[in-house]
Amino acid sequence: MKNWPLTTRSAFEKTGPIPRSISKTFEKLWKELDASAENEVMEEWRVARYQTVASLKYLLLLILIPVLVNQMSKSWIFGPLVDHVWSVNHADIFLNASQEERAFAQLQRFEERLHFDMLIGRLPTLSEEVIQQQIKNKALEIAYQYAQESAYAVKNVLADSASVASFLALMRFGKRQLSVFQSFVNEFIYGLSDTAKAFFIILFTDMFIGFHSPHGWEVLMEAVLRHFGLPENRDFIFLFIATFPVALDTVFKYWIFRYLNRVSPSAVATYHNMNE
């Protein structure tokens, strides 16, 4: 931590009997009187500049490489492979019961809408053979739609696995860049004002843990399950909503009590005042 900027070092300093504000004032005066203060300022600026540039480059790599691996593997490797296997083996249309329920409900709505349009005169009265033919065509269209959805789900599993593997490889073989990035994040967070820290804490807790967050978690879980072709089991979704936000809230409160309260007690006080 010797070469870290002052904002990063101050975030990890231990509290003592003398208030930190008084000790910082004397430290600032002493550095201003020191003849080598200018050299130290320039050195800290160079370190901060290197830290910022290296962190932004590493962050872009962490974002772009997994995304590129996902899209390229899905388009050039897993996509053609899954389509070939799907067409040769004549795989099932549905991967789970949730897809069947949605498909049957979609076909039923089409049939009911068809009869409704005939009753109100929007469509001419059709014979039973014509009605059955239209229903058959719609069923074939729905079957193709859900067969594509099932194939996409398999592709998503394979491509996302490749993305996770590339992300972990970047973290595994870029430990030096990762440590610099962590230092940059710590400096950025603890460089915020107490009001800004409290604002982001309240925004995070209300978004993911607040009283209205279960609806967001429900939509998110349904999207994730559908993305991977898993059954949209309501009992599992409600159980997840009932347990995960509670565990997240416990971890967050422990972090405030164990860590933030030690390094930035004023931010915790501001958070409590804004939350009241």
Salt bridges, closest charged atoms under 4 A:
GLU27 OE2 - LYS31 NZ 3.76
GLU43 OE1 - ARG46 NH1 3.89
GLU44 OE2 - ARG9 NH2 3.07
ASP83 OD1 - LYS155 NZ 3.02
ASP117 OD1 - ARG122 NH1 3.60
GLU141 OE2 - LYS138 NZ 3.73
GLU149 OE2 - ARG102 NH2 2.79
ASP160 OD2 - HIS227 NE2 2.84
GLU218 OE2 - ARG234 NH2 2.28
GLU222 OE2 - ARG234 NH1 2.29
GLU232 OE2 - ARG102 NE 3.61
GLU232 OE2 - ARG226 NE 2.95
ASP249 OD2 - LYS253 NZ 3.21
